[in-house]
Amino acid sequence: MADALKMPTLGDSEFRQLQKMMAEASGIQLADNKRPLVAGRLMKRLRHYRLGSFREYLQLIEQPQYRQEKRLVVDLLTTNETYFFREHPHFDFLGQWAARQRGSLRLWSAACSSGEEPYSIAMVLSEHAATKDWSITGSDLSLSVLKKAQDGIYDLAQAKYFPEGWLQRYCLSGIGDMSGRFRVQAALRERLTLREVNLVQPLAEDLGPFDAIFLRNVLIYFDGDEKKRILQRVIGQLRPGGLLFIGHAESIHGLQLPVRLVQPSVYECL
Ligand SMILES: C[S@@+](CC[C@H](N)C(=O)[O-])C[C@H]1O[C@@H](n2cnc3c(N)ncnc32)[C@H](O)[C@@H]1O
C-alpha cells in the first residue's frame, strides 16, 4: 500500500513525449488508453535509477550516454507476445506448399519476436520440404527478443501446441537446472539467421529475395500510410509467386499491393 502511494504518475506531457519517441523509433502509435501500461512497464527503470518522477527519467534517456537505455524503453514498450504454431492453419498450408517446391527455399520471419515463429517454420520445413536446401531469416526491432531467439530455450509449457512427437524430434529436454525447459535442436537453430530489422526504415540490400515471408501480428501497430509503406517494402523482398503470410486478425484489403489472396491471410506475390 505504501509503495502504491509513492508511485509517480505519468503526466500528460511525459506520456506525449513517450508516444512521440515510440512513433519515431518504431512507427508504433501508443494509444491514449495505454498510459497505465506504459507507466507500469517503465516503473522498474525509475526504481533502478532511484528516480522519483517520469520527467527525470525522460531527461536521463535523452542524454547521449544513455542511448542504450532509450533502446530499452522501446523494447519494454513493444508487445512481443507470440507462441509456437500460432495460427496453425498457416503451418498446415506451409507444409503442403513446401512439399511441392523444387530448388532451394529462403524464408523470412519479419518481426519474429523471441523465435517461436521461425522455429515453428523450421520444424515444418524439416518435416515436409521437398528440398534439404532451406534457410530462415528471423528479424525484429527488439534486441532482447532476438537474444532469446538465438538461445532457443523455452519453458516446456510453451510446447503445448506442438504436433505430437515433435518436441522429442526437434528439441532437447533440459535436465538439472534446465529441467522444465527445452532447447530447439542445434540442427534447426543453425538454419536460422537472426538480424535486427526495423520495418519502418529502408531494408538492407542484402536481406532478400525470399520465397515466403511471415509478417504476422505486427501490422496492427501501424496506421494506414505506414502500414502500406511497410507492406511495399516487405513485398519488394518476395520473388514473384512467393508467399506472404499476415496475421488472421490483420487486413491489407484496399491497399492496392501487387499480391493476390490464395487463402485467408495468405497472399501470393504477382
Ligand atoms: C506481437 S509480436 C508478433 C510475433 C510473431 N510474428 C507472431 O505472430 O507471433 C510483434 C513483434 O513486432 C516487433 N516490432 C514492432 N515494431 C517493429 C518494427 N518497427 N520493426 C520490426 N519489428 C517490430 C516487436 O518487437 C514484436 O516482437
The ligand as an SDF file (V2000), in Angstrom:
LIG
                    3D

 27 29  0  0  0  0  0  0  0  0999 V2000
    3.1100   -9.4330  -31.2610 C   0  0  0  0  0  0  0  0  0  0  0  0
    4.7480   -9.7840  -31.7880 S   0  0  0  0  0  0  0  0  0  0  0  0
    4.4180  -10.9040  -33.1470 C   0  0  0  0  0  0  0  0  0  0  0  0
    5.4130  -12.0280  -33.2260 C   0  0  0  0  0  0  0  0  0  0  0  0
    5.1360  -13.0810  -34.2940 C   0  0  0  0  0  0  0  0  0  0  0  0
    5.2450  -12.5410  -35.6170 N   0  0  0  0  0  0  0  0  0  0  0  0
    3.7870  -13.7270  -34.0920 C   0  0  0  0  0  0  0  0  0  0  0  0
    2.8900  -13.5230  -34.9000 O   0  0  0  0  0  0  0  0  0  0  0  0
    3.6110  -14.4380  -33.0970 O   0  0  0  0  0  0  0  0  0  0  0  0
    5.1910   -8.2630  -32.6340 C   0  0  0  0  0  0  0  0  0  0  0  0
    6.6800   -8.0840  -32.8310 C   0  0  0  0  0  0  0  0  0  0  0  0
    6.8840   -6.9840  -33.7020 O   0  0  0  0  0  0  0  0  0  0  0  0
    8.0590   -6.3240  -33.3200 C   0  0  0  0  0  0  0  0  0  0  0  0
    8.0510   -4.9600  -33.8840 N   0  0  0  0  0  0  0  0  0  0  0  0
    7.3010   -3.8990  -33.5130 C   0  0  0  0  0  0  0  0  0  0  0  0
    7.5900   -2.8320  -34.2570 N   0  0  0  0  0  0  0  0  0  0  0  0
    8.5500   -3.2160  -35.1390 C   0  0  0  0  0  0  0  0  0  0  0  0
    9.2600   -2.5470  -36.1720 C   0  0  0  0  0  0  0  0  0  0  0  0
    9.0610   -1.2540  -36.4450 N   0  0  0  0  0  0  0  0  0  0  0  0
   10.1760   -3.2650  -36.8740 N   0  0  0  0  0  0  0  0  0  0  0  0
   10.3920   -4.5640  -36.6010 C   0  0  0  0  0  0  0  0  0  0  0  0
    9.7550   -5.2470  -35.6290 N   0  0  0  0  0  0  0  0  0  0  0  0
    8.8400   -4.5820  -34.9060 C   0  0  0  0  0  0  0  0  0  0  0  0
    8.0090   -6.3610  -31.8020 C   0  0  0  0  0  0  0  0  0  0  0  0
    9.2990   -6.1610  -31.2320 O   0  0  0  0  0  0  0  0  0  0  0  0
    7.4430   -7.7660  -31.5530 C   0  0  0  0  0  0  0  0  0  0  0  0
    8.4590   -8.7040  -31.3360 O   0  0  0  0  0  0  0  0  0  0  0  0
  1  2  1  0
  2  3  1  0
  2 10  1  0
  3  4  1  0
  4  5  1  0
  5  6  1  0
  5  7  1  0
  7  8  2  0
  7  9  1  0
 10 11  1  0
 11 12  1  0
 11 26  1  0
 12 13  1  0
 13 14  1  0
 13 24  1  0
 14 15  1  0
 14 23  1  0
 15 16  2  0
 16 17  1  0
 17 18  1  0
 17 23  2  0
 18 19  1  0
 18 20  2  0
 20 21  1  0
 21 22  2  0
 22 23  1  0
 24 25  1  0
 24 26  1  0
 26 27  1  0
M  CHG  2   2   1   9  -1
M  END
$$$$
